[in-house]
Amino acid sequence: MVIDEIAAVPFAAWPLALLHTPPWWLWLAVFIAWRLADIVKPFPARRFESLPGGWGIVMDDLMSAVYVGVAFWAYFRIGWIQGAM
């Protein structure tokens, strides 16, 4: 593990804190969604790679994690998951 993964995963998983006890498969779904977003690098995440030093590596992962976190929050907010908010 490196710092970009350690920093990004909590940003992707923050919506799980809205659930009383999230099932294990939601944790796995968030992690897989984040990894896919990290690989695809949706706009503007790829642009952050050009930041100097290690900042670009960390910031592109954080941006991908924010996308995943917002997507899961919206998913829970709509109420498709039993017991969400």
N, C-alpha and C positions, 0 to 999 in steps of 0.2 A: 504494500500500500504506500502511496505517496500523498503528499499534502493536498493535491488537487482533489483526490477522491475523498479524503477525510473532510475537507472543507465543503464539498458539494453535496454529499449524500444527505446531511441534515436539511439542506434547502429543498431537496426533492421530497423528503419524507415529512415535512412539517404538517401537511394536512392530516396525517395519521394521528397527530396529537388531538385532533378534533373528535376522534372516536374514543369511546370508553375503553375498549380493549380490542384493538385491531387484530384480525386473524393473521396468521403467519403468511398466508398467500398474498395479502395486501402488501406486506413488507417486501416480499419477493417481486410482486408486480411493479412496485415503485422502483426498486433497484434495477430491474430489467428495462423499464421504460427510460430510466435515467441513462443507463449504458447505451441504449439505442440512440437516444438524443445526443449523447456525447460522441457517438460515432458519426451520426448524420450531420451534426452541428447546424441546427436550424439558424436562420438569419436572426439576429446579427452575431450569434455566438462565434462563427468562424472569423469574423473581423477582429475579435478580441485576441486571437492568436498572434497578431502583429505587435502587441504591446511588448515593451522591452523586458528582458530578463525572464524570470519565471512567472511574471504577472500574467502574461498572455496564456500560459498553460493553465493557470488557476482560474482566470476569469472566463475562459471559454467553457470550462466545466461548470462554473457557477451559473452562467447564463443558461446552459442546458438544464441544470437542476431547477432553476426558477421556472422555466417552461413546464417541466414535469410537475412541480409543486402546484402551479396554478391550474394545470389540467386536472389533477386529482382533486384539488379543492372544488373546482367547478363540478366535477363528477359527484362528489359528496353533497355539495350544496343543492344540486338538482334532486337528490334523494334517491338515487338508484341503488345505493348501498343501504341495507336495513340498519337502522339505528344511527344513521349519519345525522349529525347536527340536529 
